[in-house]
Amino acid sequence: MSKKRSSLEAILRGDETKGDEHLPAPAPTAATATTAKLTTYVPKATWRRLKLMAIDQDKTVNDLLREALDLLLAKHGEPSLAEWEKAKK
């Protein structure tokens, strides 16, 4: 059964409903109430290297970036991410 496509005019008039009631709920993500999204831009070669490092170490790029943030925090005498989260509880 194919879904009827909505026209832009019908959507702007408010004649169309979302029609998403039959779709499953989105899968939960790693984000929680205690985390925030951080966006950064790096050269494509750096991104590829990070992805390869993550694969080689059986980790995620996010794991590697959190490790890097811990090193930066330690360099500046700040508590690690784990220590900071523990202190907040």
Backbone as a printed PyTorch tensor [residue, N CA C, xyz], in Angstrom:
tensor([[[ 0.8460, -1.1750,  0.0000],
         [ 0.0000,  0.0000,  0.0000],
         [ 0.8890,  1.2340,  0.0000]],

        [[ 0.7520,  2.0700, -0.9890],
         [ 1.5870,  3.2650, -1.0650],
         [ 0.8860,  4.4360, -0.3850]],

        [[ 1.6960,  5.3000,  0.1720],
         [ 1.1670,  6.4670,  0.8560],
         [ 0.9530,  7.5810, -0.1560]],

        [[-0.2000,  8.2330, -0.0660],
         [-0.5020,  9.3480, -0.9510],
         [ 0.3760, 10.5290, -0.5640]],

        [[ 1.0120, 11.1260, -1.5490],
         [ 1.8630, 12.2790, -1.2940],
         [ 1.0140, 13.5250, -1.1300]],

        [[ 1.3670, 14.3340, -0.1670],
         [ 0.6400, 15.5740,  0.0910],
         [ 1.1690, 16.6700, -0.8160]],

        [[ 0.2600, 17.5220, -1.2800],
         [ 0.6980, 18.6590, -2.0720],
         [ 1.0890, 19.7940, -1.1350]],

        [[ 1.9900, 20.6250, -1.5830],
         [ 2.4380, 21.7600, -0.7780],
         [ 1.2630, 22.6820, -0.4590]],

        [[ 0.3820, 22.8750, -1.4200],
         [-0.7690, 23.7540, -1.1910],
         [-1.6700, 23.2010, -0.0880]],

        [[-1.8910, 21.8830, -0.0800],
         [-2.7480, 21.2800,  0.9390],
         [-2.1090, 21.3990,  2.3170]],

        [[-0.8190, 21.2250,  2.3750],
         [-0.1290, 21.3430,  3.6570],
         [-0.2240, 22.7720,  4.1770]],

        [[ 0.0100, 23.7530,  3.3010],
         [-0.0580, 25.1530,  3.7150],
         [-1.4600, 25.5530,  4.1470]],

        [[-2.4840, 24.9540,  3.5230],
         [-3.8680, 25.2360,  3.9120],
         [-4.2220, 24.5410,  5.2120]],

        [[-3.4380, 23.5240,  5.6140],
         [-3.7510, 22.7740,  6.8200],
         [-4.6980, 21.6280,  6.5560]],

        [[-4.9150, 21.2720,  5.2810],
         [-5.8350, 20.1880,  4.9420],
         [-5.2390, 18.8120,  5.2140]],

        [[-3.9440, 18.7130,  5.2510],
         [-3.2900, 17.4220,  5.4080],
         [-2.8760, 17.2060,  6.8550]],

        [[-2.9970, 15.9780,  7.3140],
         [-2.4940, 15.6290,  8.6340],
         [-1.1350, 14.9870,  8.4700]],

        [[-0.4500, 14.8440,  9.5680],
         [ 0.8900, 14.2760,  9.5120],
         [ 0.8700, 12.8480,  8.9940]],

        [[-0.0610, 12.0410,  9.4670],
         [-0.1490, 10.6650,  9.0050],
         [ 0.9580,  9.7760,  9.5560]],

        [[ 1.6230, 10.1990, 10.6240],
         [ 2.7140,  9.4190, 11.1960],
         [ 2.2490,  8.5180, 12.3300]],

        [[ 0.9540,  8.4440, 12.5790],
         [ 0.4610,  7.6750, 13.7120],
         [ 0.8150,  6.2020, 13.6030]],

        [[ 0.9480,  5.6930, 12.3990],
         [ 1.2310,  4.2730, 12.2040],
         [ 2.7170,  3.9510, 12.2690]],

        [[ 3.5600,  4.9730, 12.3240],
         [ 5.0020,  4.7480, 12.3630],
         [ 5.4540,  4.4330, 13.7830]],

        [[ 6.4680,  3.5700, 13.9290],
         [ 6.9670,  3.2820, 15.2710],
         [ 7.6680,  4.4950, 15.8640]],

        [[ 7.7440,  4.5200, 17.1710],
         [ 8.4370,  5.6110, 17.8530],
         [ 9.9180,  5.5540, 17.5030]],

        [[10.5700,  6.6980, 17.4020],
         [11.9990,  6.6840, 17.0870],
         [12.7860,  5.9810, 18.1880]],

        [[13.8660,  5.3380, 17.7880],
         [14.7120,  4.6250, 18.7350],
         [15.3810,  5.6210, 19.6650]],

        [[15.5420,  5.2590, 20.9310],
         [16.2240,  6.1810, 21.8450],
         [17.6730,  6.3740, 21.4250]],

        [[18.1830,  7.5510, 21.6880],
         [19.5680,  7.8540, 21.3370],
         [20.4130,  7.8800, 22.6000]],

        [[21.6950,  8.0970, 22.4320],
         [22.6050,  8.1600, 23.5700],
         [22.4030,  9.4360, 24.3750]],

        [[21.7120, 10.4060, 23.8150],
         [21.5030, 11.6710, 24.5210],
         [20.5840, 11.4570, 25.7190]],

        [[20.9060, 12.1090, 26.8020],
         [20.0830, 12.0480, 28.0050],
         [19.8640, 13.4620, 28.5130]],

        [[19.1910, 13.5440, 29.6320],
         [18.9460, 14.8650, 30.2240],
         [20.2360, 15.4970, 30.7320]],

        [[21.2850, 14.6850, 30.9020],
         [22.5390, 15.2140, 31.4300],
         [23.5890, 15.4420, 30.3480]],

        [[23.2240, 15.2520, 29.0920],
         [24.1820, 15.4540, 28.0120],
         [23.7100, 16.5710, 27.0920]],

        [[24.6510, 17.1170, 26.3480],
         [24.3440, 18.1540, 25.3690],
         [25.0920, 17.8280, 24.0850]],

        [[24.5290, 18.2170, 22.9800],
         [25.1520, 17.9820, 21.6840],
         [26.2270, 19.0370, 21.4470]],

        [[27.3600, 18.5890, 20.9310],
         [28.4760, 19.4720, 20.6260],
         [28.8440, 19.2540, 19.1710]],

        [[28.8150, 20.2990, 18.3790],
         [29.1500, 20.2000, 16.9690],
         [30.4640, 20.9030, 16.7180]],

        [[31.3330, 20.2580, 15.9560],
         [32.6050, 20.8620, 15.5940],
         [32.9160, 20.5180, 14.1490]],

        [[33.7390, 21.3100, 13.5350],
         [34.1260, 21.0820, 12.1470],
         [35.6190, 20.7740, 12.1000]],

        [[35.9530, 19.6920, 11.4250],
         [37.3470, 19.2820, 11.2670],
         [37.5800, 18.9650,  9.7940]],

        [[38.8310, 18.9860,  9.3640],
         [39.1050, 18.6020,  7.9710],
         [38.6320, 17.1710,  7.6990]],

        [[38.2150, 16.9190,  6.4650],
         [37.7050, 15.5900,  6.1150],
         [38.7240, 14.4900,  6.3980]],

        [[40.0040, 14.7850,  6.1850],
         [41.0390, 13.7860,  6.4530],
         [41.0670, 13.4290,  7.9390]],

        [[40.8540, 14.4150,  8.7990],
         [40.8180, 14.1700, 10.2410],
         [39.6260, 13.2970, 10.6000]],

        [[38.4830, 13.5910, 10.0110],
         [37.2740, 12.8000, 10.2600],
         [37.4930, 11.3500,  9.8450]],

        [[38.1020, 11.1380,  8.6810],
         [38.3840,  9.7730,  8.2160],
         [39.3310,  9.0630,  9.1830]],

        [[40.3630,  9.7760,  9.6430],
         [41.3180,  9.1870, 10.5880],
         [40.6290,  8.8100, 11.8940]],

        [[39.7300,  9.6710, 12.3760],
         [38.9900,  9.3550, 13.5930],
         [38.1230,  8.1150, 13.4090]],

        [[37.4480,  8.0240, 12.2670],
         [36.6080,  6.8610, 12.0130],
         [37.4360,  5.5860, 11.9640]],

        [[38.6000,  5.6440, 11.3100],
         [39.4740,  4.4700, 11.2270],
         [40.0130,  4.0940, 12.6040]],

        [[40.4070,  5.0930, 13.3970],
         [40.8760,  4.8240, 14.7630],
         [39.7800,  4.1530, 15.5830]],

        [[38.5580,  4.6430, 15.4400],
         [37.4350,  4.0720, 16.1810],
         [37.2220,  2.6140, 15.7900]],

        [[37.2940,  2.3360, 14.5010],
         [37.1250,  0.9570, 14.0370],
         [38.2490,  0.0820, 14.5760]],

        [[39.4920,  0.5500, 14.4610],
         [40.6460, -0.2120, 14.9350],
         [40.5720, -0.5190, 16.4290]],

        [[40.0250,  0.4170, 17.2050],
         [39.9650,  0.2620, 18.6630],
         [38.6150, -0.2800, 19.1410]],

        [[37.7350, -0.6000, 18.1910],
         [36.3910, -1.0980, 18.5070],
         [35.6640, -0.1320, 19.4510]],

        [[35.7350,  1.1460, 19.1170],
         [35.0690,  2.2090, 19.8610],
         [34.2520,  3.0450, 18.8820]],

        [[33.5330,  4.0140, 19.4180],
         [32.8360,  4.9750, 18.5610],
         [33.6770,  6.2450, 18.4720]],

        [[33.3970,  7.0530, 17.4660],
         [34.0750,  8.3420, 17.3550],
         [33.7610,  9.1750, 18.5990]],

        [[32.5410,  9.0680, 19.0930],
         [32.1680,  9.8000, 20.3060],
         [33.0500,  9.3840, 21.4850]],

        [[33.3410,  8.0830, 21.6160],
         [34.2340,  7.6230, 22.6840],
         [35.6000,  8.2860, 22.5680]],

        [[36.1320,  8.3370, 21.3500],
         [37.4400,  8.9570, 21.1370],
         [37.4140, 10.4490, 21.4670]],

        [[36.3400, 11.1230, 21.0870],
         [36.2400, 12.5580, 21.3600],
         [36.0970, 12.8330, 22.8510]],

        [[35.3660, 11.9810, 23.5560],
         [35.2510, 12.1390, 25.0140],
         [36.6000, 11.9160, 25.6750]],

        [[37.3720, 10.9540, 25.1590],
         [38.7210, 10.7160, 25.6760],
         [39.5990, 11.9580, 25.4600]],

        [[39.4750, 12.5520, 24.2760],
         [40.2430, 13.7650, 23.9780],
         [39.8270, 14.9160, 24.8950]],

        [[38.5320, 15.0320, 25.1570],
         [38.0590, 16.0870, 26.0700],
         [38.6030, 15.8700, 27.4740]],

        [[38.6580, 14.6130, 27.9220],
         [39.2330, 14.3280, 29.2370],
         [40.6920, 14.7670, 29.3050]],

        [[41.4570, 14.5070, 28.2430],
         [42.8590, 14.9310, 28.2060],
         [42.9770, 16.4550, 28.2620]],

        [[42.1130, 17.1400, 27.5400],
         [42.1160, 18.6090, 27.5440],
         [41.7580, 19.1480, 28.9280]],

        [[40.7290, 18.5640, 29.5410],
         [40.3380, 19.0000, 30.8790],
         [41.4770, 18.7710, 31.8780]],

        [[42.1310, 17.6080, 31.8040],
         [43.2460, 17.3020, 32.7080],
         [44.3900, 18.2870, 32.5000]],

        [[44.6680, 18.6340, 31.2580],
         [45.7450, 19.5800, 30.9550],
         [45.5110, 20.9210, 31.6420]],

        [[44.2530, 21.2990, 31.7740],
         [43.9090, 22.5910, 32.3660],
         [43.4820, 22.4670, 33.8340]],

        [[43.7570, 21.2980, 34.4300],
         [43.4770, 21.1170, 35.8550],
         [42.0160, 20.9790, 36.2080]],

        [[41.2010, 20.5980, 35.2700],
         [39.7650, 20.4270, 35.5010],
         [39.4480, 18.9620, 35.7610]],

        [[38.3530, 18.6650, 36.4760],
         [37.9820, 17.2690, 36.6930],
         [37.5740, 16.6040, 35.3740]],

        [[37.7490, 15.2840, 35.3250],
         [37.3790, 14.5350, 34.1200],
         [35.8670, 14.5420, 33.9450]],

        [[35.4040, 14.1010, 32.7940],
         [33.9630, 14.0250, 32.5380],
         [33.2830, 13.1000, 33.5490]],

        [[33.9120, 11.9590, 33.8390],
         [33.3320, 11.0150, 34.8000],
         [33.2650, 11.6260, 36.1990]],

        [[34.3360, 12.3230, 36.6060],
         [34.3440, 12.9650, 37.9210],
         [33.2780, 14.0580, 37.9970]],

        [[33.1360, 14.7970, 36.9350],
         [32.1460, 15.8820, 36.8990],
         [30.7300, 15.3190, 37.0070]],

        [[30.4490, 14.2230, 36.2570],
         [29.1160, 13.6120, 36.3010],
         [28.8410, 13.0210, 37.6740]],

        [[29.8600, 12.4100, 38.2930],
         [29.6990, 11.8320, 39.6160],
         [29.4110, 12.9170, 40.6430]],

        [[30.0710, 14.0460, 40.5410],
         [29.8900, 15.1500, 41.4840],
         [28.4920, 15.7710, 41.3640]],

        [[27.8980, 15.7190, 40.1560],
         [26.5690, 16.3020, 39.9300],
         [25.4600, 15.4600, 40.5510]],

        [[25.7340, 14.1750, 40.8110],
         [24.6760, 13.2750, 41.3310],
         [24.4840, 13.4100, 42.7920]]])
